[in-house]
Amino acid sequence: MRELQERIVRDGKVLSETVLKVDAFLNHQVDPQLTMKIGERFAELFRDQNVTKVVTIEASGIHFAMATAFALGVPFIYAKKKKAVTLTEEVYAAPVHSFTRQETYQISVSKQYLHADDRVLIVDDFLATGAALVGLTQIMKDAGAHLVGIGAVIEKSFQEGRGLLEKEGVRIESLARIKSMSPSGIEFMEPAAI
Ligand code: 5GP
């Protein structure tokens, strides 16, 4: 998505060769117009897939899931991050290891809202190591839901996330694919077609 790539170049800050800060427009201060366009783009890419729910992880995926679900006319769910899930709670849960924070946390989704007849589109802000999205795909499997694909706003293609998920046969659509980055510049995998 050309507008997104241009915005990353203009307002993103490359903190190191692996960390991109997009706090100015994506995940602290948020540009609502751009967010809605991102949602419309994901909706367009997956429109023919009869999506029944959009799923993300709190907190940084929520506004993209909201925009996508709004464009598709379906509800969205955000998986909750919890330290411990009590056995009495009726949830699907999976562990996620955060490489940036060096900790493992649980994500969970209530069994009330995810069912075997759901066709799920997962949306998130970043596809990096893939740990968070692998955790979420595990929850989809446990629920017996059909995963139609993953929409990532920004993919750091030099990290292993895409490979891990593609190995499982998951369709991935990323709106900006970063091939490499350093404080002197960002290189994208391909020029944006639209
Ligand atoms: P994963 O490594 O599991 O694919 O990424 C987990 C989460 O870490 C992403 O959803 C995103 O919120 C955060 N993350 C990963 N890499 C970056 C990055 O370069 N910049 C920012 N701002 N967040 C990131």
Residues whose N, C-alpha, C, O or C-beta is under 5 A from the ligand:
A	BS01	5GP	T18 V19 L20 K21 V22 S60 D124 D125 F126 L127 A128 T129 G130 A131 A132 L133 G161
